[in-house]
């Protein structure tokens, strides 16, 4: 990891909004493409993408560059969200398993 990447990751983990926007701009299209291939429509894919980056920001301190790259970390988050069977709405019928997602009820 070079010094610029280390600085970027440090600022991201500290919650720097500008760094988070750069991360989103760089990775959202790639992550969305993967999500869209594994969901039933654009609306659900957009919701999953929103959840991925909300989760990434909330759990940013758990990211460890020594364990995985940012892209891999975001991909794992997206897969966990898609596969969370406690959600309730089928979002894909991927061969061999059903992935589920629900919209949280407003309270």
Secondary structure as UniProt FT lines:
FT   HELIX           3..13
FT   TURN            14..15
FT   HELIX           17..37
FT   HELIX           42..58
FT   HELIX           60..62
FT   TURN            65..67
FT   HELIX           70..83
FT   TURN            85..86
FT   STRAND          89..92
FT   TURN            95..96
FT   STRAND          99..101
//
